[in-house]
Amino acid sequence: MRPLEGLRILDLSRVLACPFATMLLAELGASVIKVEQPGTGDETRGFEPFFDFGTSGYFLACNRGKRSITVDMRKAGGRQVIRDLAAGADALVENFPTGTLARRQLDYAALREVNPRLVYLSCTGFGQTGPYAQRKGYDTVFQAMGGLMGLTGEKGGGPVKPGLPVADLTTGLWVAIALLAALRGRDAGGPGGGKGAHVDFGMLDGQVALLTIAAARLFALGEVPPRLGTEHPGRVPTASFRCQDGRFLHITASDQHWAPLCAALDLPELAGLATNAQRLEQREHIMAAMSAALSAMTRAQAVAVLDAANVPNGPVLALDEVVADPHVQARGSVAQVAHGAASHPALRLPFRFDGFADPAPLPAPALGADTDEVLRELGYDPARIAALREEGAI
């Protein structure tokens, strides 16, 4: 048994952030019904890259473990399908522009009438209120406006976005947390007496909430942390260094690691800088000395001597090196997933349970593959399903 078995989620979301959230819940055991537009489906079905069996890798990366049903919510019959699905769901997730589902009588106010226990999460760029509520945005917009991009980049250089869509992916994590929290609150009874709730999530809010220690520096010192590349504004040393073979090694050491680090790199003249406060004052000198020492060693040599000294370090790996890494392989972080007659590699969730079945990557659905089955589960007979198809509602 997986931990979320029995949980029913209606997924009206598209693209990346919320589909990633509902995929996490599906692989943890929730039953997720993904609602897609007839004919086209989620936009990401057309996004590169494509596997050799013709399916979008982008889509597969955030929609595994779901059932797909096609519904056109612009049609009266389609809207009734959504109401019937919501009546039996624990939670609904949607990321339409503010007001879209209200105009179709499918907002929280309408659906709680058919299911008072429904947890309804609306994910928009800027939330349901505030001066930006009607603005549109994508991942990099929220990285920029949420401070992440302004904090990221080389010393003295311009802002840089990370190599992953961090705003989208962390939104997925926030959405999963919020849903589980609301469901726990509902099931615990609480002041609402077991009733559901509406969750208003704005992607910009999510990015601002991640600022944590950078915001603490601003609040405590009135200082905006500068862009420092791989260095840290408040800790020395923490940085990536180029080795003799051109490869990079990242080192992060605390006070207890400093003396062993100096010994491993043959830098006895620096050993007296025993506290982080002292090292912050000597940042440039330390970085220059460490860079010179590491530039005379291959990365493998540096890893060996630092590991022997128990100094935290790690090679800066390319993506193909990460998935081939022996520890990543031993942990089973990459698995093969069936897709029809073919299969493809996929990333596992990073949980290992003792007491529940571990989550494993599950197949992603073909567009509308489960429409008839889901409608039959709602009690729709063949004639009604045929009428919906004739209307263009499914």
N, C-alpha and C positions, 0 to 999 in steps of 0.2 A: 504494500500500500504506500502511495506517495502522500505527502503531508496535506495537500490541498484537494484531495479527492472529495467529491460531493459539492464542490463550489462551482457555480454556474455563472459564466461571464459572457455578456453580450458586447462584442467588440465592433464599434462603428468607426474605428479610427483607421487612418491611412498613413502611408509613408514610413517613418522610422520610429519616432519617440514613443508613442503609445503602442504601436504594434510590438515594439521591443518589450515593453512592460507586460503586455498580455501573453507574449511568448514565454517570458519567465514564469508566469503563473501557470501556463499550460503545461510546461515541462515539470512543474512541481505538482501537477495532478489535477488542476482545475479543468473543467470542461469549457472550452472557449469557442464560441460561434462567431466567426468573422463575417461581417456583412460587407459585400462588395457590390459595386455597380455592375449591372448586367452588361456583358459584351467586352468591357475593358478591365474591370476589377480595380484593385489597388494600383495606383500609378506605378509603384515600384516593380510590378510585373514586367514593365517595359524598360527598366533601368539596367544598364550595364553594371557588372560583367555578366555574361551568360555562360553556363556550363555547356559542354558539348552535346548534352541532351536537350538543349534549347530553353532551359528555364533560367530566369534571372537569379544570380547568386545573391544580389541585394535583397530580393524578396525572401529567398530561403533563409537568409541570415536573421530575419526578425519575424517570421510567421510559422515556425515549426509547431507542430502539435495541435493545430487548430482545425476546426471544420469550417468550410467555406460555403456560404449561402449567398446567392445573388438576389438583391432587392433594390428596386428603384423607389426611393422614398418620395419622389415627386408624384407618384401614382397613389391614388386612394387605397388600392389593394396592398401596395407595398407598405404604406404607413400602418395599415392594420396588422400586417405581419410583424412589424417592429413592436407594436403594442402587445401582441400576443406573446412574442418572445420575451419582452420585458416583464410580463406578468409572472413568468416562472424563473426569472434570473435573480441572482444575488447582487450582481453589480453590472453596470453599463459604463463603457468608456467611449468618449467621443472627442474628436479634436477638430470639429467644424468651426468656421469663423463665428464669432459672437453673434447670437440671434438667429442663426440659420435654422436650427432645429426647433426653436420657439415658433418660427413662422410655419413650420410643418406640424405643430402641435405634438412634438416629440421631445420637448424639453423636460426638465425634472418636474416642473409643476404639473405637467400633463401626465407623465408616466407614474408619478407616485400615487395618482388616483387609481391606477390599475394594480399597483404593487407598492403598498406603504413601506415595505421592508427593503426596497431597492436602494442600493448605494450607487449614486450617479456621479461620475467624475467627468468634468468638462476641462479639457486641456486646450488653452489658447496661448498665443504668444505673450500677451500682456495681462491676462486675467479678464474677468467680467466687469471690473470697475476701473476707475482712474482715467486720466486724460489720454492714455495710449490704448484704451480697450479696443478700439476699432482698427488699430494699425496691424499690418501684416509683417511677418518676419520669418527668417530661416535660421538654422543653427548658427551660422557665423554672425548674424545680426545680434543674437543674444550673447554670443561670446564677446562681441565688441561692446555692447551696451552694459553687459553684466560685469565688466572689469577683467575677465580672464585674458583677453587679447592684449589689453593694456599692460598686464603684468608679465607677458610672455615675449621673449625675444633676446637677442644678444645685447651685451652691455654697450650702451651708446647707440644702439640700432633702433629700428622702428618696430611696431607691434607685429606679432606673428601669431597665426592660429596654430593650435596643436594639429598633429597628424590624423586625429580622429574627430568625428563630429561630437565633441564633448557635451555640448548643450543638449543635443538630442538624446544621447545615451544616458546622461545623468537625469534628464527628464524622465526617461523610462524607469530608472531606479526610484525616483521620487514618486512617480505614479503608482508603482507597485507597493511602496511603503504606505502611501496614503490610502489606497484601497484596502489593504490588509488591516490598517489601523481602524478605518471606518467600519469594516465588517466585524472586527473584534468588539468595537464599541456597541454596535447594533446587537450582537449576540449576547453581550454581557448585560443587556437590559438598559441600565443607565437611565438618565433623566428622560430620554426619548421613549422609554418603554418598549424597546426592541424595534423601533422604527428606523428606516433608512436615513440617508443624508445626501446632500449635494456637496460635492467637493469642487471648489473653484481653484484650479491650478494654472498659474501663469509661468511660462518658460523663463521669462526674465526674473521672476521671483526665485525660481529654482537656482539660477546662476548667482544671484546676489547671496542666497543662503550658503553657497559654496565658498564664499570669500573668507570665511572663518579667520585663520591666522593672519591673513593679509589685512583684513578689517580690524583685527585686534591691534595690529601695529599702528594703524591709523588712529584708532580710538585711544590707545595708550600714549603714543608719542606724537600724534599729529603728523605722522610721516607717511607719504605714499611710497610703498616699496618700489625701488627702481627695477628696471629690467636688467637681469644679471645672467642671462643664458642659463646654464645648468647650475650656477652658484645659488646660494641661499642668502637672503638679506641678513639673517640673524644667526647663522651657523657657519663656522669655518673649521675644518674643510668640508664642503660638500660640493662636488663638481665633477665633470667629466674631463679626462685628460687624454691627449693623443699619445699613443705608444710608438715604439720604434717601427713596428710593422704597419703603422697607419691606422690601426684600430683604436677604438676608444674604450676606456675603462672608467666607470663611475665609482667614486669613493665618497662615503659619508661616514665620518668618524666623530665620536663624542669625546669628552674629556678622558674617559677610561681607555680609549683606544689610541690616544695621542702619542704616548711614549712608545708603544709597540709599533705604531705607524712610522715614527721617526727612525726607529731601529731598522725596520724592514726596508726603508728607502735610503738608509745610510745618511740621515740628516740629523746628526746629534746636536748640531748647533741650534736646532729649533725645539728641542725637547723641553726647554725651560718655559715655553709658552703653554703652560699646563691647563689654563682655563680658556673657555670660549671667549670671554671678554678680552683677554690678552690677544687671542688670535684674531678677533675682529679688528683690533687696532693695527695688526700686522698683515691684514688680508693680502695685499699686493705682494709683499715679500714672500709670504708662505706659498701663494699660488705660483709665483715664479720658480721657487725652489722645487716644489713638487713637480711642476711641469718639466723642469730640466731632468730630474731624477727619472721620471717615468718615460721620457722620450728616449732614454738609453736602454729601455727594457722592452721586450715584446709584451703583448697583452697577456699571453699565457704565462710568461715569467712573472709579471706583476701580480696576476691572480694567485699564482702559487705562493709567492712570498707573503702576500697579504692574508691569504687564507691560513697560512701557517702561523701568522701573528694574531689571528682571530679579529682582523679588522674588516668591517663590513665593506664589501665592494661587489661590483657586478659588471660584466661586459655589456657594452651598448650593442644590442643585437638587432640585426635586420629581421623583418617579419618572417622570412623563410627560415632563419636560424632559430627564431623563437619556437615555431611549431615543431622543429626537428630536435630541439633541446632534449637531452636524455631525461631530465627531471620532469619537464612538461609531458613527455611521452609516458614516463612511469606513473604520473598522476592521472593519466587517461584524459587529459584536457581536450584532446582531439579524437573524434569518433567518426566512423562511417555511418551514414544515414541512408536508408533506402529511399529511392524516389522512383516509383513505378518499377520498371525493369532495370533501372540504373541505380547508382548510389553516388554519394558525394561526401567529402569530409565536412565536418561541422564542429563548432566549439561547444563543449559541455558547460553547464552551469558550474560555478566554483564551490559547490557544496558536497560534502560527504556525510551522510547521516548514519547514525547507529540507532536503529529503532524504526526508521522509515526506509523505503526503497529510495536509492539515490536517483536523482533526475538524470535522464539521458536524452540526447537529441532525438526528436521525433520527426516523422515526415511532415512536410508542408503540404497543404491541400492544393489540388487543381482548382481553377476558378469554377465556383458553383457546384463542385463535386458532391456536396452534401445537401443541396437545396431540397430535393424531394424527400430525403430521409428526415431532415429536420422538420419539414412541414407535416409529414405524416405523424411525427412525434407530438406535434401540436393538435393533432386530431383532424387535419385537413384531409378530405377524401379526394380521390383522383379527379373528380369533376371540378372541384374547387381549385386544385392545383393547375389543371388545364386552363381554367378561366383566368387565373392570375398570369399564366404564361401568355395567353391571348391578349390580355391587357397590356403586356409589357412590364408588369410589376415585378417579375422575377426572371 
